[in-house]
Amino acid sequence: MIRKIFRFILKAILAFFVLSICSVVFFRFVPIPYTPLMFIRLYDQVKEDKPLTLKHKWVPMEDISVNLQKAVIASEDGTFIQHNGFDFKAIKKAMKNNEKGKKIKGGSTISQQTAKNVFLWPGRSYIRKGFEAYFTVLIELIWPKERILEVYLNSIEMGDGIYGAQAASEYWYKKDAKNLSPREAAGIAVILPSPRRYKANNSGPYINSRKNTITRYVNNFGPLKFKEEPKEGKKKK
């Protein structure tokens, strides 16, 4: 009996690794139609007797304004281009703040948020965080940075029942995602920590102040480069 249980557990673990790796490889090339969070929100809407709302439209990276790409990096993960999935300085800072009894923050990078949104469920348990770390490593190994950001911008919650840059742009500004101005992009980026609470337009003083800050970052960001330039003095063979 013990051997049977051991073999079953071993097969289950092996199946998980195979399925997870295949899923990450598959979504390296294929648009992600829905995420677990979308279904959870639909369930919540049914439970609370609210109208069912799910607006989501996948668009390629070239149809997402570079202003929004810069805005979410400036707002959510300033070292996104440089790190390998984890910002250990941000994690350490978040842990210190949490120990002091301040508002709980996770220090999650865009890569971690993407892993959570696409493959997992929301929550703060150590088990879920462990799976998040595992999938973060996978997508950083298998997906280029452009793909991680593309998936993030197409999957993240950007309003109540609103998911992805295109749906958010249409909902908040009545335009396509590729036409967002720096100020409009900042409006969407600033609400990401709590997209069902805040509004991207007609915002209050706090959100407007944050918009001003992110807009300045976007305007001063410079070219968005995902690949390192060859170091000076090194020649390609």
Order of alpha helices (4+ residues) and beta strands (2+ residues): alpha-alpha-beta-alpha-alpha-alpha-alpha-alpha-beta-beta-alpha-alpha-alpha
